[in-house]
Amino acid sequence: MRPGSALAAGLYLALMLVWPVIGPAQGPTANPQQPVPLSVGGPLDLATAAWRTNCGDNAVWADPSFDDSTWFKVDPGASLPAEATPTADRICWYRAEITVDPALKNLALSIDRAALADYELFVNGKSEGVVGEFPPHGKRSVRMMGVYQLNAPIPSTGKLTIALRLWRYARFSPTTALPGLPFVARLGFVPDLNLTLQNLILLQLAFGLVSGPAIGLLVGALALGLFVGQRERKEYLWLGIYGISFVCADSVSIIAYSHTVSAIWGEAIVLIFRNLILVAFIEFFLAFLGRRPGLWIRLYEACFAIPVIMGEMATVGKGDVYLAYFIPNILFVPGTVMLGIFLFIEYKQRNREAAILIVPTLLAVGTYDLFTVLNLLGMMHVNVAWFLSVLTLKIGFLPSNVYAVCLPLFWISMCAIILRRSARDTREKARLAGEFDAARSVQQLLISKEGAAAVAFNIESIYLPASEVGGDFYQLLPGDDGSLLVVVGDVSGKGLRAAMTVSLIVGALRGTELQGCGLRDAGSRSPGQVLAYLNGVLAGQISGFVTCCAAHISGAGALTLANAGHIPPYRNGEEVFAESGLPLGLVRGMTYGEVRYQLKAEDRLTFVSDGVIEATNRQKELFGFDRTRAISTRPAYHIAEAARSFGQEDDITVLTVSRAAMPAFQTATV
């Protein structure tokens, strides 16, 4: 429980109210004139001992014979005046004298709730324990509770002079009133005090189980697990961060009960995660409601880094630690108002998830903001103790408050929401997977198999889509005269839209519309005319464009080639020049020039798509034209596998054609 936190204020007050009931059994109050009646029943609270304090630093003040009658008399029920308050600029001493039975053995003193303070404990002038280091070193450590066994024998008089040297290294606002005794001292047997320490740790853990952090850990882990499988759901990521941050912020306090924690690192961890909780809450709701955060939201979230810096400066005596914990709560208020409005709008629009979430969210956020306002009024010297007492309650034997009750309700509703949304997404993905499978099956049917009828050519082809369906295509259309028309292309974009464009192109190439263009028979189809025809079909019908290369090879080996922005083919490892026109679908009325070559019997043509050239490895290096040209004489499967192994980024298509006396046809789609 950190000073300055609105939630911590309520929890601290609740703990103070119920600790006499749930804490260890205690004997009568200490009386310096009579031996204190210690028993196995529990340690003795020394709050009512005659404590005196003085600011300054002098080793003589630990001596039992020192006269402290002129020091300020401490009233535990009142606040310390400014002149008697330990600060980052000065050290203060506290002294009290009690009498015990000299025959008692195995006694110990415990000091707790001296957070953000380094201290050294003296008994009868002997140092019994120290936390941190005092100036000029200033190690700055935090120990929530320390148990120190009294090693020196008790004098025959039974008198014990307790002196506590205290340096509160973090700065506090002048409006921050510290209690008259800014620590709790107990005297008891070692086993009893150790049991008290264990009870405090268990109390913290039990409180976490019922007040939210433990539930937040479970929901956060669940949300992160769902995010791993559904990366597009950013709300799962932020909900996971939100839940895990609760535990990370509270873990420092729990660890500090049994171990000394570095103040600089401890405060940094607590402040970072407490502010991350608030930012993650805002980001979660923006993602949950489908609203994109703009520049102003980003600047608003960046402001939460300021308290972290303030808190670290306060640990070295520069700044106010109280404000470092309080400012984020104030910053959070306008954000919660904004999110409340968004959530209400979604609720009015009959968003079922908003309907489930609106009540527990408004309760959790509303009570959090209420504690913030009460804390602000307390800073303005308004007495809000009665309001805080009304908001505190007990869950069984555990201290709590209305916010700690509302928070688990919020977690439970969030768990229901993400499970409901995840189940819906799973069903939707299954439906889309079925549609993609169907589309892929149709697309595979559209990939040309007619090339098997080409009696004068060896043909190898392989098609490796980058996703479920791709945008590459090729068609092998044999002519009655033994010729072959080859059309290879690439549709811009990916997914179903690209696949639909491929279907349109293949349908146009195979359809009866070719009759009216004089292109019905593949033997009479001019590559330039085919590209012009496809451009007319696509112009104005698609949002992107299509690169395409068409080649007509006669039975005697005459090659006619036309290109619309596609990668030219390779012949025997060398690029075949073909003037490149505009890609298809951009401008109506385009014409495409043709070039002619003569293929020898041993010549081999290799057509590739952009997916080969643009394959990218982990070093962001492209496969490139040089590598493609170097392996263009290899079989189609080897070329495609080389590009895929290098790092596939796009659909990969490789098609090889060569003249042969004994024809063959191989095709593969992966």
Order of alpha helices (4+ residues) and beta strands (2+ residues): alpha-beta-beta-beta-beta-beta-beta-beta-beta-beta-beta-beta-alpha-alpha-alpha-beta-alpha-alpha-alpha-alpha-alpha-alpha-beta-beta-alpha-beta-beta-beta-alpha-alpha-beta-beta-beta-beta-beta-beta-alpha-alpha-alpha-beta-beta
